[in-house]
Amino acid sequence: MNKDQVKGAVKDVAGKVQEKAGKATDSTEHRAKGLAKQVEGKAQKKVGDAKEILEDDAENKNRSIP
């Protein structure tokens, strides 16, 4: 797991908390900000996932070269 995956997951959770707080206080602004933070977090996690796949692929190619 790399730092983009971790940061993305944290942003996603923080966005969910902010969205729920917005619902509880009937604040559309906080709900929207929470949803936006969730999208940002999910995107960052996907970037981290892609980086990990590329790193794993590069490691596997290096191992197979005699």
Buried (B, 14 or more C-beta within 10 A) or exposed (E): EEEBBEBBBBBBEBBBEBBEBBEEEEBEEBBEBBBBBBEBBBBBBEBBBEBBEEEEEEEEEEEEEE
